[in-house]
Amino acid sequence: MLLFLPRRVSRPRLHGRRAAGLSLLEMLLVIALIAAIGLITAAGMSRGFAGMQLRSAGKDIANQLRMVRAQAIARGEPQRFVIEPAQHRWQGASQRHGEVPAKLKVQFEGAAQLATAPGQGVIEFHPDGGSSGGRIRLQLESAEWRIDVGWLTGEVRSGPWRAQ
């Protein structure tokens, strides 16, 4: 009869050295790397958030301009979009209104004779789809979003702008 005896597993000898592990210096290095990655990520996200605000405000204003144009055509009477750059607010047709984030710089270029108060910018849309035309510029640091309204067609174009 054969007996199988369990083999004895030998332990690795340390030869006078202590067991393997992380030293305090290695732990501090890992913590410093995690902190650096966190700072870089946070900085990138804050820039991304600001860019998101710029894009969102630009698209919102462009959509409101398109709505005002559509209402002018549908109702058969002129409709106005009013923007007040210094106050960071706008008003469209049907008493719709909104605000532009305070971080953004707002500029208006258009027909000054349509404004009913100082510091106002007005784009008027006509029943045939045409408009008085104009440009709204939203800026944040070096980034810029432009909304252009064609005076002949009333077409609204919106997007980021890069200097050539």
C-alpha positions as CSV (number, residue, x, y, z in Angstrom):
1,M,0.0,0.0,0.0
2,L,1.3,3.3,-1.0
3,L,0.9,6.3,1.1
4,F,1.0,9.7,-0.3
5,L,2.3,12.1,2.2
6,P,1.7,15.8,1.6
7,R,4.9,17.5,0.4
8,R,6.2,20.2,2.5
9,V,6.2,23.5,0.8
10,S,9.3,25.4,1.5
11,R,9.0,29.1,2.3
12,P,11.2,31.5,0.4
13,R,14.1,32.6,2.5
14,L,14.5,36.3,3.0
15,H,18.3,36.1,3.7
16,G,18.1,38.7,6.4
17,R,16.0,41.2,4.4
18,R,12.6,42.3,5.5
19,A,9.4,41.3,3.6
20,A,8.6,43.1,0.4
21,G,6.2,46.2,0.6
22,L,6.0,49.9,-0.1
23,S,8.2,52.3,1.6
24,L,7.0,55.7,2.9
25,L,8.8,57.4,0.0
26,E,7.1,55.3,-2.6
27,M,3.7,56.0,-1.0
28,L,4.3,59.7,-1.0
29,L,5.3,59.5,-4.7
30,V,2.1,57.8,-5.6
31,I,0.0,60.3,-3.7
32,A,1.8,63.2,-5.4
33,L,1.2,61.7,-8.8
34,I,-2.5,61.2,-8.0
35,A,-2.7,64.9,-6.9
36,A,-1.0,66.1,-10.0
37,I,-3.3,64.1,-12.3
38,G,-6.3,65.5,-10.3
39,L,-5.2,69.1,-10.8
40,I,-4.6,68.7,-14.5
41,T,-8.0,67.1,-14.9
42,A,-9.8,69.8,-12.9
43,A,-8.1,72.5,-14.9
44,G,-9.2,70.8,-18.2
45,M,-12.7,70.4,-17.0
46,S,-13.0,74.0,-15.9
47,R,-11.9,75.2,-19.4
48,G,-14.3,72.6,-20.9
49,F,-17.1,73.9,-18.8
50,A,-16.5,77.5,-19.8
51,G,-16.4,76.4,-23.5
52,M,-19.6,74.6,-22.9
53,Q,-21.2,77.8,-21.6
54,L,-20.0,79.7,-24.6
55,R,-21.4,77.1,-27.0
56,S,-24.7,76.8,-25.2
57,A,-25.3,80.5,-25.0
58,G,-24.5,80.9,-28.7
59,K,-26.8,78.1,-29.8
60,D,-29.6,79.4,-27.5
61,I,-29.4,82.9,-29.1
62,A,-29.2,81.5,-32.6
63,N,-32.3,79.3,-32.0
64,Q,-34.2,82.3,-30.6
65,L,-33.3,84.3,-33.7
66,R,-34.6,81.5,-35.9
67,M,-37.8,81.3,-33.9
68,V,-38.3,85.1,-34.3
69,R,-37.8,84.8,-38.1
70,A,-40.3,81.9,-38.3
71,Q,-42.9,83.9,-36.3
72,A,-42.4,86.9,-38.6
73,I,-43.1,84.7,-41.6
74,A,-46.0,82.8,-40.0
75,R,-47.8,85.9,-38.6
76,G,-47.1,88.1,-41.7
77,E,-45.8,91.0,-39.6
78,P,-42.3,92.2,-38.5
79,Q,-40.8,90.6,-35.4
80,R,-37.9,91.9,-33.4
81,F,-35.1,90.3,-31.4
82,V,-33.6,92.7,-28.9
83,I,-30.2,92.2,-27.1
84,E,-28.7,94.3,-24.4
85,P,-25.0,93.4,-24.4
86,A,-24.1,95.4,-21.2
87,Q,-26.9,93.7,-19.2
88,H,-26.3,90.3,-20.7
89,R,-29.9,89.7,-21.7
90,W,-32.0,89.3,-24.7
91,Q,-35.7,89.3,-25.7
92,G,-37.4,87.5,-28.6
93,A,-40.9,87.2,-30.0
94,S,-43.8,86.1,-27.8
95,Q,-42.2,87.7,-24.7
96,R,-39.4,85.0,-24.7
97,H,-36.4,86.3,-22.9
98,G,-33.1,85.0,-21.5
99,E,-29.7,85.9,-20.1
100,V,-26.2,85.4,-21.3
101,P,-23.7,84.1,-18.6
102,A,-21.9,87.0,-17.0
103,K,-18.5,85.5,-17.8
104,L,-19.1,86.1,-21.5
105,K,-18.4,89.3,-23.3
106,V,-21.3,90.2,-25.6
107,Q,-21.0,92.5,-28.6
108,F,-23.6,93.5,-31.2
109,E,-23.1,94.9,-34.7
110,G,-26.2,96.0,-36.6
111,A,-28.6,98.7,-37.6
112,A,-28.4,101.3,-34.8
113,Q,-31.5,103.2,-35.9
114,L,-33.7,100.2,-34.9
115,A,-32.8,100.5,-31.2
116,T,-35.4,102.1,-28.9
117,A,-33.0,102.6,-26.0
118,P,-29.3,103.3,-25.6
119,G,-27.1,100.1,-25.4
120,Q,-29.7,98.0,-27.3
121,G,-29.1,95.9,-30.4
122,V,-32.1,95.0,-32.5
123,I,-32.5,92.6,-35.4
124,E,-35.9,92.9,-37.2
125,F,-37.3,90.1,-39.3
126,H,-39.7,90.8,-42.1
127,P,-42.7,88.7,-43.2
128,D,-40.8,87.8,-46.4
129,G,-38.0,86.1,-44.3
130,G,-35.5,89.0,-44.8
131,S,-34.1,90.9,-41.9
132,S,-32.2,94.0,-40.9
133,G,-29.2,91.8,-40.4
134,G,-26.6,91.9,-37.7
135,R,-23.9,90.0,-35.8
136,I,-23.7,89.0,-32.2
137,R,-20.3,88.0,-30.8
138,L,-19.9,86.1,-27.6
139,Q,-16.3,85.9,-26.2
140,L,-14.6,84.1,-23.4
141,E,-10.9,84.7,-23.2
142,S,-9.5,83.8,-26.6
143,A,-12.6,81.8,-27.7
144,E,-15.4,83.4,-29.7
145,W,-18.8,82.3,-30.9
146,R,-20.5,84.3,-33.7
147,I,-24.1,84.5,-34.7
148,D,-24.6,86.2,-38.1
149,V,-28.0,87.1,-39.5
150,G,-28.1,87.8,-43.2
151,W,-29.9,91.1,-44.1
152,L,-31.3,89.8,-47.4
153,T,-32.3,86.3,-46.6
154,G,-32.6,86.4,-42.8
155,E,-30.5,83.3,-42.6
156,V,-29.0,82.7,-39.1
157,R,-25.5,81.2,-39.0
158,S,-23.9,80.3,-35.7
159,G,-20.6,78.7,-34.7
160,P,-17.2,79.1,-33.2
161,W,-15.0,81.7,-34.9
162,R,-11.3,81.4,-35.4
163,A,-9.1,84.3,-36.6
164,Q,-7.5,83.4,-39.9
